[in-house]
């Protein structure tokens, strides 16, 4: 049952979903890890039984081996899913950031494409002031765009 959950291909189609899946998986990993001591105890008891000449020691040894292998496989699958989820969160974060910047660029294009030059000197001065503020805003986005380029 746990292995089926880990084999789930769903990684999230957007940032909130991917982040939620990652958080749920983290809780699942804690649950799996919490069984480590129990498995160690069961295997120790099995070794004690075999060492004291218990009936069908070979079967006990086989069960301990199967238990350790299954648990090891489960831990490995947990790690692999966590890696895939982390990659998806990074990817979805990148998409979200680029969508935000593209929307901002579209908004800025609309403002810049405005042919209005002002009816008089006061209106022209106001437009020049707005244009300078726009240039400063564009400059402030430069570092965010550079960060996104480095993530590619």
Phi, psi and omega in degrees: 000314180294322180296320178300319178298320182287334180277355179303125183280348182293119181241354179105129181263000175209171185297313179300320181292315179298318179295319179296315178298322179295319179295317178297321179294322178300318177295320178298317178299321178297320178298314180298314180297329181294344180272357182302311182296323179296316180296317177300318181294316179298318180293323178296317178297321178296317178298319178298317179299314181295317180295335179263014174076033180299154178299135176058053179302328179296321179293322178296316180297319179297316180296320178296318179297315180298318180299312180296319180295316180296318180293319178298318178297317180298316178298319179295317177296322176300313181297316181296317179293321179299319178296316179296319179294319178297319177297319180293320178297318178298315179298313181294326176296316178300313180299317179298315179296317180292323177299318179297316181291320178297319177297317179297317179299318177299318177298318180293322178299317179299319180291316183292324181290352180297123183275356182296123179251002180095142181278331180216183184297320181295317179294320178295319178297319179295317178296321178297319178297316178296321180295318179295321177296322177296317177300318178296320179295318178298317179298322181293333178280348183303316182293323179295319179293320177298320178299318179293324177297320180293333181284342183298000000 
